[in-house]
Amino acid sequence: MRAHWIRRLYPDTLVLELDDPVPQGDPEDVSRAYAEHLRSRYDGPPVTHVFSSEEYGARFARELRAEHIPVDPERRRLPVSATLVRSNPFAFRHYLGPGVYRSLVVKVCFVGPESTGKTTLAEAVAERHGTVWMLEYGREPFELERGALVFGDLLRPLCQ
């Protein structure tokens, strides 16, 4: 998923994706395994620089015989990490590209006739999970069309 995001955000960038499971164990061994995996999959020019905010970046760069460039390791400029984003994508959405944010958001849709509690349920579920909800989409078109809706009415944007 991350490789897909980077390819979409930076289409002219070569993205090398290491698709094997994350090795476990001693951090030095893990860095070595990743470096070996990279070398086995990539036959281009040598990797000369590794940019990271994580402590493992220096070990990985050393294994590749590359220069490690630390990027805000104290998280002063960007006080966020992937772990924080995954814990609450909504709270950290301003750090994410729109496509990245959309792919992290779980969307729930309640369907049913009028006055069955969909709005109440949506509000309660959002509150329970510390996120947002929106009013039902169909009410405004329903009222505009005086209850005579067809499927196409739900496809047109409400705001022009």
Backbone as CSV, one residue per row, in Angstrom:
resi,resn,N_x,N_y,N_z,CA_x,CA_y,CA_z,C_x,C_y,C_z
1,MET,0.815,-1.181,0.000,0.000,0.000,0.000,0.870,1.262,0.000
2,ARG,1.900,1.271,0.834,2.774,2.449,0.885,3.465,2.669,-0.454
3,ALA,3.910,1.593,-1.075,4.565,1.725,-2.383,3.591,2.332,-3.392
4,HIS,2.348,1.915,-3.351,1.323,2.470,-4.244,1.159,3.967,-4.004
5,TRP,1.095,4.377,-2.728,0.957,5.805,-2.423,2.129,6.593,-2.996
6,ILE,3.336,6.087,-2.787,4.521,6.818,-3.255,4.525,6.907,-4.775
7,ARG,4.169,5.816,-5.438,4.110,5.844,-6.911,3.106,6.877,-7.407
8,ARG,1.962,6.987,-6.740,0.945,7.957,-7.161,1.374,9.382,-6.851
9,LEU,2.001,9.593,-5.698,2.418,10.939,-5.316,3.638,11.411,-6.099
10,TYR,4.542,10.478,-6.430,5.802,10.820,-7.094,6.001,9.895,-8.296
11,PRO,5.258,10.124,-9.381,5.277,9.174,-10.505,6.630,9.015,-11.186
12,ASP,7.535,9.957,-11.039,8.845,9.848,-11.689,9.894,9.190,-10.808
13,THR,9.491,8.681,-9.653,10.423,8.077,-8.702,10.424,6.562,-8.845
14,LEU,11.615,5.987,-8.828,11.739,4.527,-8.806,11.416,4.052,-7.394
15,VAL,10.423,3.199,-7.274,10.007,2.675,-5.973,10.395,1.203,-5.926
16,LEU,11.246,0.847,-4.976,11.647,-0.539,-4.787,10.847,-1.095,-3.625
17,GLU,10.088,-2.119,-3.904,9.206,-2.676,-2.900,9.738,-4.020,-2.437
18,LEU,10.007,-4.115,-1.149,10.466,-5.371,-0.563,9.242,-6.098,-0.046
19,ASP,8.840,-7.126,-0.764,7.558,-7.753,-0.498,7.624,-8.977,0.408
20,ASP,8.784,-9.364,0.848,8.878,-10.519,1.739,8.450,-10.123,3.146
21,PRO,8.098,-11.090,3.979,7.715,-10.767,5.363,8.868,-10.100,6.111
22,VAL,8.515,-9.279,7.060,9.515,-8.581,7.865,10.279,-9.604,8.680
23,PRO,11.614,-9.624,8.530,12.395,-10.555,9.351,12.323,-10.157,10.819
24,GLN,12.442,-11.125,11.686,12.405,-10.874,13.126,13.790,-11.157,13.703
25,GLY,14.056,-10.564,14.872,15.299,-10.883,15.554,16.140,-9.663,15.836
26,ASP,17.442,-9.902,15.929,18.418,-8.861,16.228,18.334,-7.749,15.179
27,PRO,18.292,-6.466,15.603,18.177,-5.360,14.648,19.265,-5.361,13.571
28,GLU,20.485,-5.734,13.938,21.561,-5.795,12.935,21.242,-6.850,11.880
29,ASP,20.742,-8.011,12.324,20.382,-9.081,11.391,19.227,-8.662,10.483
30,VAL,18.256,-7.940,11.056,17.113,-7.473,10.267,17.590,-6.508,9.187
31,SER,18.435,-5.554,9.551,18.965,-4.599,8.562,19.755,-5.322,7.477
32,ARG,20.550,-6.282,7.884,21.336,-7.067,6.921,20.407,-7.824,5.966
33,ALA,19.354,-8.435,6.510,18.408,-9.186,5.682,17.716,-8.266,4.682
34,TYR,17.315,-7.080,5.118,16.679,-6.134,4.192,17.658,-5.694,3.106
35,ALA,18.896,-5.422,3.491,19.895,-4.999,2.503,20.146,-6.109,1.484
36,GLU,20.260,-7.337,1.951,20.463,-8.463,1.031,19.259,-8.638,0.114
37,HIS,18.090,-8.493,0.669,16.866,-8.613,-0.133,16.828,-7.532,-1.213
38,LEU,17.172,-6.308,-0.829,17.195,-5.211,-1.797,18.191,-5.501,-2.916
39,ARG,19.396,-5.910,-2.551,20.417,-6.195,-3.567,19.977,-7.329,-4.507
40,SER,19.231,-8.294,-3.980,18.795,-9.421,-4.818,17.687,-9.025,-5.795
41,ARG,16.993,-7.929,-5.537,15.872,-7.512,-6.381,16.184,-6.324,-7.269
42,TYR,17.270,-5.635,-7.023,17.566,-4.379,-7.715,18.930,-4.475,-8.355
43,ASP,18.977,-4.289,-9.690,20.262,-4.396,-10.380,20.694,-3.075,-11.004
44,GLY,20.160,-1.973,-10.499,20.533,-0.655,-11.002,21.783,-0.140,-10.315
45,PRO,22.018,1.152,-10.444,23.185,1.764,-9.787,23.128,1.559,-8.274
46,PRO,24.269,1.596,-7.614,24.273,1.388,-6.161,23.427,2.443,-5.444
47,VAL,22.804,2.035,-4.357,22.083,2.976,-3.505,23.147,3.776,-2.766
48,THR,23.071,5.092,-2.884,24.105,5.934,-2.277,23.633,6.640,-1.012
49,HIS,22.314,6.784,-0.847,21.779,7.506,0.308,20.521,6.807,0.821
50,VAL,20.362,6.816,2.128,19.148,6.327,2.773,18.626,7.465,3.642
51,PHE,17.396,7.878,3.383,16.749,8.930,4.155,15.736,8.263,5.080
52,SER,15.823,8.574,6.373,14.854,8.001,7.302,14.770,8.838,8.567
53,SER,13.677,8.636,9.284,13.492,9.262,10.594,13.654,8.240,11.709
54,GLU,13.892,7.024,11.329,13.934,5.930,12.293,15.380,5.534,12.603
55,GLU,15.590,4.956,13.788,16.945,4.565,14.180,17.503,3.448,13.307
56,TYR,16.636,2.617,12.734,17.121,1.528,11.882,17.679,2.037,10.557
57,GLY,17.398,3.271,10.193,17.888,3.823,8.926,19.405,3.810,8.823
58,ALA,20.079,4.155,9.918,21.544,4.176,9.914,22.101,2.769,9.728
59,ARG,21.508,1.782,10.403,21.975,0.392,10.240,21.763,-0.086,8.808
60,PHE,20.593,0.208,8.252,20.279,-0.211,6.892,21.244,0.445,5.901
61,ALA,21.498,1.751,6.075,22.442,2.460,5.193,23.833,1.841,5.291
62,ARG,24.255,1.530,6.491,25.585,0.930,6.688,25.684,-0.395,5.932
63,GLU,24.640,-1.212,5.987,24.631,-2.495,5.277,24.700,-2.301,3.761
64,LEU,24.156,-1.188,3.291,24.179,-0.898,1.845,25.426,-0.121,1.431
65,ARG,26.271,0.203,2.419,27.433,1.060,2.183,26.995,2.406,1.592
66,ALA,25.919,2.925,2.148,25.342,4.193,1.697,25.405,5.197,2.840
67,GLU,25.206,6.445,2.504,25.177,7.502,3.515,23.763,7.599,4.095
68,HIS,23.683,7.648,5.417,22.378,7.823,6.060,22.131,9.307,6.263
69,ILE,20.973,9.776,5.805,20.566,11.161,6.003,19.373,11.137,6.963
70,PRO,19.603,11.487,8.239,18.481,11.514,9.181,17.531,12.661,8.839
71,VAL,16.254,12.388,8.850,15.244,13.394,8.535,14.371,13.601,9.773
72,ASP,14.615,14.683,10.477,13.817,15.058,11.643,13.614,13.899,12.623
73,PRO,14.706,13.244,13.068,14.538,12.087,13.964,13.877,12.437,15.299
74,GLU,13.996,13.681,15.747,13.345,14.080,17.003,11.883,14.431,16.789
75,ARG,11.441,14.417,15.535,10.042,14.720,15.174,9.636,16.115,15.646
76,ARG,10.539,17.058,15.463,10.223,18.441,15.832,9.468,19.149,14.710
77,ARG,9.926,18.946,13.492,9.272,19.618,12.361,7.940,18.951,12.027
78,LEU,7.934,17.648,12.038,6.708,16.879,11.778,6.494,15.914,12.940
79,PRO,5.725,16.338,13.942,5.552,15.510,15.142,4.553,14.369,14.928
80,VAL,4.906,13.477,13.999,4.005,12.381,13.675,4.830,11.192,13.204
81,SER,4.269,10.018,13.342,4.905,8.802,12.850,3.829,7.944,12.189
82,ALA,4.261,6.954,11.437,3.295,6.050,10.804,2.454,5.344,11.864
83,THR,3.055,5.028,12.993,2.307,4.365,14.069,1.185,5.264,14.566
84,LEU,1.474,6.553,14.764,0.435,7.489,15.204,-0.661,7.629,14.152
85,VAL,-0.273,7.749,12.892,-1.261,7.896,11.820,-2.179,6.684,11.782
86,ARG,-1.599,5.491,11.863,-2.431,4.274,11.835,-3.362,4.206,13.039
87,SER,-2.950,4.762,14.175,-3.785,4.704,15.370,-5.013,5.601,15.257
88,ASN,-4.916,6.679,14.466,-6.043,7.605,14.326,-5.861,8.434,13.058
89,PRO,-6.171,7.870,11.897,-5.964,8.603,10.640,-6.675,9.957,10.612
90,PHE,-7.858,10.042,11.205,-8.594,11.313,11.184,-7.819,12.405,11.913
91,ALA,-7.276,12.099,13.083,-6.567,13.104,13.874,-5.315,13.622,13.172
92,PHE,-4.706,12.799,12.318,-3.455,13.187,11.665,-3.619,13.398,10.164
93,ARG,-4.855,13.593,9.716,-5.127,13.685,8.282,-4.409,14.843,7.602
94,HIS,-4.124,15.914,8.333,-3.455,17.074,7.722,-2.005,16.769,7.333
95,TYR,-1.464,15.643,7.759,-0.118,15.231,7.349,-0.146,14.338,6.111
96,LEU,-1.326,13.969,5.655,-1.452,12.956,4.607,-1.975,13.552,3.309
97,GLY,-1.515,12.980,2.198,-2.109,13.306,0.915,-3.536,12.786,0.887
98,PRO,-4.428,13.424,0.106,-5.830,12.990,0.085,-6.009,11.516,-0.271
99,GLY,-5.253,11.004,-1.228,-5.380,9.596,-1.608,-4.931,8.660,-0.501
100,VAL,-3.907,9.060,0.229,-3.423,8.249,1.349,-4.495,8.228,2.441
101,TYR,-5.019,9.396,2.769,-6.048,9.468,3.809,-7.263,8.619,3.426
102,ARG,-7.720,8.763,2.192,-8.901,7.990,1.762,-8.686,6.492,1.926
103,SER,-7.468,6.035,1.668,-7.227,4.591,1.760,-7.158,4.095,3.202
104,LEU,-6.989,4.997,4.159,-6.913,4.603,5.569,-8.247,4.700,6.296
105,VAL,-9.208,5.379,5.693,-10.478,5.630,6.364,-11.443,4.480,6.115
106,VAL,-11.990,3.963,7.185,-13.024,2.941,7.081,-14.356,3.668,6.938
107,LYS,-15.066,3.339,5.899,-16.350,3.982,5.651,-17.467,2.989,5.971
108,VAL,-18.470,3.461,6.686,-19.603,2.634,7.054,-20.861,3.329,6.544
109,CYS,-21.732,2.573,5.933,-22.966,3.132,5.397,-24.143,2.374,6.004
110,PHE,-25.079,3.111,6.577,-26.296,2.525,7.122,-27.415,2.761,6.119
111,VAL,-28.089,1.704,5.721,-29.138,1.783,4.717,-30.441,1.297,5.320
112,GLY,-31.524,2.011,5.028,-32.836,1.591,5.506,-33.854,2.682,5.308
113,PRO,-35.107,2.371,5.555,-36.173,3.366,5.363,-36.096,4.484,6.407
114,GLU,-36.917,5.499,6.189,-36.937,6.656,7.090,-37.306,6.240,8.507
115,SER,-36.797,7.015,9.446,-37.170,6.896,10.863,-36.889,5.522,11.463
116,THR,-35.785,4.919,11.052,-35.408,3.626,11.640,-34.175,3.738,12.523
117,GLY,-33.647,4.971,12.720,-32.537,5.181,13.639,-31.157,5.229,13.005
118,LYS,-31.080,5.350,11.682,-29.772,5.371,11.008,-28.916,6.541,11.482
119,THR,-29.511,7.731,11.593,-28.761,8.910,12.017,-28.276,8.746,13.453
120,THR,-29.141,8.285,14.320,-28.775,8.061,15.724,-27.652,7.027,15.815
121,LEU,-27.775,5.967,15.040,-26.757,4.919,15.041,-25.422,5.451,14.505
122,ALA,-25.466,6.213,13.418,-24.230,6.774,12.845,-23.531,7.675,13.852
123,GLU,-24.282,8.511,14.525,-23.709,9.409,15.526,-23.086,8.617,16.676
124,ALA,-23.769,7.600,17.142,-23.264,6.793,18.266,-22.012,6.020,17.873
125,VAL,-21.988,5.434,16.680,-20.807,4.680,16.226,-19.613,5.622,16.082
126,ALA,-19.839,6.806,15.510,-18.743,7.773,15.355,-18.206,8.209,16.714
127,GLU,-19.097,8.476,17.649,-18.654,8.887,18.992,-17.860,7.771,19.660
128,ARG,-18.338,6.559,19.549,-17.655,5.413,20.161,-16.244,5.240,19.623
129,HIS,-16.051,5.524,18.331,-14.755,5.324,17.698,-13.962,6.621,17.546
130,GLY,-14.448,7.705,18.138,-13.714,8.968,18.132,-13.500,9.527,16.748
131,THR,-14.532,9.462,15.911,-14.386,9.960,14.543,-15.601,10.800,14.178
132,VAL,-15.816,11.017,12.921,-16.888,11.892,12.450,-17.950,11.087,11.722
133,TRP,-19.090,11.696,11.539,-20.177,11.098,10.786,-20.824,12.212,9.981
134,MET,-21.626,11.841,9.020,-22.330,12.867,8.256,-23.803,12.512,8.179
135,LEU,-24.599,13.548,7.986,-26.031,13.325,7.841,-26.306,12.461,6.636
136,GLU,-27.468,11.839,6.652,-27.791,10.976,5.531,-27.802,11.783,4.233
137,TYR,-27.296,11.162,3.215,-27.147,11.826,1.937,-28.481,11.965,1.213
138,GLY,-29.373,11.011,1.369,-30.594,10.980,0.580,-31.683,11.940,1.013
139,ARG,-31.609,12.471,2.235,-32.715,13.302,2.709,-32.908,14.546,1.852
140,GLU,-31.843,15.265,1.551,-31.994,16.503,0.781,-32.550,16.241,-0.618
141,PRO,-31.988,15.285,-1.383,-32.606,14.998,-2.684,-34.061,14.527,-2.534
142,PHE,-34.343,13.752,-1.479,-35.697,13.260,-1.242,-36.657,14.444,-1.074
143,GLU,-36.227,15.426,-0.268,-37.074,16.598,-0.043,-37.170,17.458,-1.296
144,LEU,-36.057,17.630,-2.019,-36.082,18.416,-3.264,-37.026,17.810,-4.301
145,GLU,-37.074,16.501,-4.354,-37.901,15.798,-5.345,-39.267,15.409,-4.772
146,ARG,-39.597,15.922,-3.578,-40.885,15.646,-2.918,-41.181,14.149,-2.818
147,GLY,-40.138,13.389,-2.500,-40.295,11.960,-2.268,-40.303,11.094,-3.500
148,ALA,-40.119,11.691,-4.671,-40.138,10.915,-5.920,-38.718,10.758,-6.440
149,LEU,-37.922,9.972,-5.735,-36.523,9.787,-6.115,-36.353,8.647,-7.101
150,VAL,-35.385,8.842,-7.986,-34.882,7.741,-8.810,-33.403,7.612,-8.481
151,PHE,-32.788,6.488,-8.840,-31.397,6.236,-8.471,-30.474,7.376,-8.905
152,GLY,-30.667,7.916,-10.088,-29.817,9.000,-10.583,-29.822,10.230,-9.699
153,ASP,-30.918,10.460,-8.945,-30.973,11.590,-8.045,-29.918,11.501,-6.949
154,LEU,-29.563,10.291,-6.580,-28.559,10.087,-5.528,-27.140,10.185,-6.047
155,LEU,-26.970,10.214,-7.367,-25.635,10.285,-7.947,-25.183,11.712,-8.196
156,ARG,-26.123,12.640,-8.329,-25.726,14.025,-8.618,-25.236,14.697,-7.330
157,PRO,-24.241,15.588,-7.483,-23.720,16.273,-6.294,-24.763,17.196,-5.693
158,LEU,-24.761,17.309,-4.362,-25.686,18.205,-3.694,-25.276,19.655,-3.870
159,CYS,-23.975,19.916,-3.850,-23.454,21.278,-3.998,-22.906,21.430,-5.399
160,GLN,-23.348,22.430,-6.100,-22.875,22.664,-7.478,-21.867,23.800,-7.486
